[in-house]
Amino acid sequence: MNHIYQEPKNGNTTTLLLLHGTGGDENDLLPLAEMIDPEAGILSVRGNVDENGMNRYFRRLAEGVFDEEDLIFRTKELNDFLGEAAEKYGFDRNQLAAVGYSNGANIAASLLYHYDKPLQEAYLFHPMVPRKGLDLPDMSGIPVFIGAGSNDPICPPEETKELFSDLERAGASVELYWAEMGHQLTREEVDQAHAYYKRHRENG
């Protein structure tokens, strides 16, 4: 998978897995990494699916309607790639923090839904429920931050609340922040995510 890798600095052991939104690429979320933890390593991955010239991580049948077969395949593809990248670059797969927006947040959530502790933590901006009716893996000890828009036309509040409940029932430590906005990613959400990231480490 096309990607950017940067080593962590000053003894930092966390690697931020950056996952862009529809139509983005591996450069899009680099400023977010700088805001969340400028000393963390970076693995920023471009989605392998082309939807009318727009990069995505998995196919969809319509807006908000996922192609579940492709989602399962692409989630495995990403999970396998993360193992290969950890071996190639020498970072700790167990200290991988996903930072995803929209389609990228959905594939990050899908990793959590389909695999046993594939991420140390996750920062999901405007995610949806990747699949409904699954028996979820044990997510005890996994911090998850969700940034949502109260007026998001693509990801309605009910969807966000369902995801929150799923993750909480699976044992994740979930914090949900509502911005009074639509689907766009806001600075206040990123600031709240940074605060959660920092607080988690101070209390760790």
C-alpha positions as CSV (number, residue, x, y, z in Angstrom):
1,M,0.0,0.0,0.0
2,N,1.3,3.5,-0.8
3,H,2.4,5.2,2.4
4,I,4.6,7.6,4.3
5,Y,6.7,6.4,7.2
6,Q,8.5,8.6,9.7
7,E,10.4,7.3,12.7
8,P,9.4,8.5,16.2
9,K,11.7,11.1,17.9
10,N,13.3,11.5,21.3
11,G,12.5,8.0,22.6
12,N,8.8,8.2,21.7
13,T,7.5,4.6,21.2
14,T,4.1,5.4,19.7
15,T,3.4,5.3,15.9
16,L,0.4,7.2,14.6
17,L,-1.5,5.3,11.8
18,L,-3.0,8.1,9.7
19,L,-6.1,7.2,7.6
20,H,-7.5,9.8,5.3
21,G,-11.1,10.6,4.2
22,T,-12.6,9.9,0.8
23,G,-10.6,11.6,-1.9
24,G,-7.6,12.2,0.3
25,D,-4.2,10.7,0.3
26,E,-1.3,9.9,2.6
27,N,-0.4,13.6,3.0
28,D,-3.8,14.8,4.3
29,L,-3.5,14.0,8.0
30,L,0.2,14.9,8.5
31,P,-0.8,18.2,10.2
32,L,-3.1,16.3,12.6
33,A,-0.2,14.1,13.7
34,E,1.8,17.2,14.4
35,M,-1.1,18.5,16.6
36,I,-1.7,15.2,18.5
37,D,1.9,14.2,19.1
38,P,4.8,15.8,17.1
39,E,7.3,13.3,18.4
40,A,5.4,10.1,17.5
41,G,6.3,8.0,14.5
42,I,4.0,8.2,11.5
43,L,2.6,5.6,9.2
44,S,0.3,7.3,6.8
45,V,-1.5,5.0,4.4
46,R,-3.3,5.7,1.1
47,G,-6.5,3.7,0.5
48,N,-6.3,1.1,-2.3
49,V,-9.8,1.7,-3.8
50,D,-10.4,4.2,-6.6
51,E,-14.0,5.6,-6.6
52,N,-14.3,7.9,-9.6
53,G,-10.8,9.1,-9.1
54,M,-11.1,9.4,-5.3
55,N,-9.0,7.3,-2.9
56,R,-10.9,5.2,-0.5
57,Y,-10.1,2.2,1.8
58,F,-13.1,0.1,0.7
59,R,-16.0,0.2,-1.7
60,R,-19.5,1.5,-1.0
61,L,-22.7,0.7,-2.7
62,A,-24.1,4.2,-2.0
63,E,-23.3,7.0,0.4
64,G,-23.5,5.5,3.9
65,V,-24.0,2.0,2.5
66,F,-20.8,-0.1,2.7
67,D,-19.9,-3.0,0.4
68,E,-19.5,-5.4,3.4
69,E,-17.6,-8.1,1.4
70,D,-15.0,-5.5,0.2
71,L,-14.9,-4.0,3.7
72,I,-13.9,-7.4,5.2
73,F,-11.3,-8.0,2.5
74,R,-9.8,-4.5,2.7
75,T,-9.7,-4.6,6.5
76,K,-7.7,-7.8,6.3
77,E,-5.5,-6.2,3.7
78,L,-4.7,-3.2,6.0
79,N,-4.2,-5.4,9.0
80,D,-1.7,-7.6,7.1
81,F,0.0,-4.5,5.8
82,L,0.4,-3.1,9.3
83,G,2.2,-6.3,10.4
84,E,4.5,-6.1,7.4
85,A,5.3,-2.5,7.9
86,A,6.1,-3.1,11.6
87,E,8.6,-5.7,10.6
88,K,10.0,-3.6,7.8
89,Y,10.5,-0.4,9.8
90,G,11.0,-1.9,13.2
91,F,8.2,-0.1,15.1
92,D,6.1,-1.8,17.8
93,R,2.8,-3.1,16.4
94,N,1.4,-3.0,19.9
95,Q,2.0,0.7,20.2
96,L,0.0,1.8,17.1
97,A,-2.5,4.6,17.5
98,A,-5.0,5.1,14.6
99,V,-6.0,8.6,13.6
100,G,-8.8,8.4,11.0
101,Y,-11.2,10.8,9.4
102,S,-14.5,9.7,7.8
103,N,-13.7,6.7,5.5
104,G,-10.3,6.4,7.3
105,A,-12.1,6.3,10.7
106,N,-14.4,3.7,9.3
107,I,-11.6,1.3,8.3
108,A,-9.9,1.9,11.7
109,A,-13.2,1.0,13.5
110,S,-13.4,-2.0,11.2
111,L,-10.0,-3.2,12.4
112,L,-11.3,-3.0,16.0
113,Y,-14.5,-4.9,15.0
114,H,-12.7,-7.7,13.2
115,Y,-9.4,-8.3,15.0
116,D,-8.2,-8.8,18.6
117,K,-6.5,-5.6,19.7
118,P,-5.1,-4.6,16.3
119,L,-4.5,-1.1,17.7
120,Q,-3.3,0.3,21.0
121,E,-5.8,3.2,20.7
122,A,-7.9,5.0,18.1
123,Y,-8.9,8.5,17.3
124,L,-12.0,8.4,15.1
125,F,-13.3,11.6,13.5
126,H,-16.8,11.3,12.0
127,P,-16.9,7.5,11.9
128,M,-19.9,5.2,11.2
129,V,-20.6,1.7,12.5
130,P,-18.6,-0.5,10.2
131,R,-20.8,-3.6,10.5
132,K,-23.9,-4.3,12.5
133,G,-24.8,-7.4,14.5
134,L,-21.2,-8.7,15.0
135,D,-19.9,-10.4,18.1
136,L,-17.1,-8.0,18.9
137,P,-13.6,-8.9,20.2
138,D,-12.7,-7.9,23.8
139,M,-11.5,-4.3,23.6
140,S,-10.6,-3.9,27.3
141,G,-7.9,-1.4,27.8
142,I,-8.2,0.3,24.4
143,P,-8.8,4.0,24.6
144,V,-11.0,5.3,21.7
145,F,-11.8,9.0,21.1
146,I,-14.7,9.8,18.8
147,G,-15.1,13.3,17.3
148,A,-18.6,13.8,15.8
149,G,-20.7,16.6,14.3
150,S,-24.1,17.2,15.8
151,N,-25.3,18.3,12.4
152,D,-23.4,15.8,10.3
153,P,-25.6,14.9,7.3
154,I,-23.4,11.9,6.3
155,C,-23.0,10.4,9.8
156,P,-26.1,11.2,11.8
157,P,-26.0,11.3,15.6
158,E,-27.8,8.0,16.0
159,E,-25.0,6.3,14.1
160,T,-22.4,7.9,16.4
161,K,-24.3,6.8,19.5
162,E,-24.6,3.2,18.2
163,L,-20.8,3.1,17.6
164,F,-20.1,4.5,21.0
165,S,-22.4,1.8,22.6
166,D,-20.8,-1.0,20.6
167,L,-17.3,0.0,21.6
168,E,-18.2,0.6,25.3
169,R,-20.0,-2.8,25.5
170,A,-16.8,-4.5,24.1
171,G,-14.8,-2.9,26.9
172,A,-13.1,0.0,25.2
173,S,-12.6,3.2,27.2
174,V,-14.6,5.6,24.9
175,E,-14.8,9.4,25.0
176,L,-17.3,11.1,22.6
177,Y,-16.9,14.8,21.7
178,W,-19.7,16.6,19.9
179,A,-18.8,19.6,17.7
180,E,-21.7,21.9,16.7
181,M,-20.8,21.3,13.0
182,G,-21.5,19.0,10.1
183,H,-19.1,16.4,8.5
184,Q,-16.0,18.7,8.4
185,L,-13.1,18.1,10.7
186,T,-12.8,20.9,13.2
187,R,-9.8,22.3,15.1
188,E,-11.7,21.9,18.4
189,E,-12.2,18.2,17.8
190,V,-8.4,17.8,17.2
191,D,-7.7,19.8,20.3
192,Q,-10.0,17.5,22.3
193,A,-8.3,14.4,20.8
194,H,-4.9,15.8,21.8
195,A,-6.1,16.4,25.3
196,Y,-7.4,12.8,25.5
197,Y,-4.2,11.5,24.1
198,K,-2.1,13.4,26.6
199,R,-4.4,12.6,29.5
200,H,-4.3,8.9,28.7
201,R,-0.5,8.9,28.8
202,E,-0.3,10.9,32.0
203,N,-2.6,8.5,33.7
204,G,-1.1,5.5,32.0
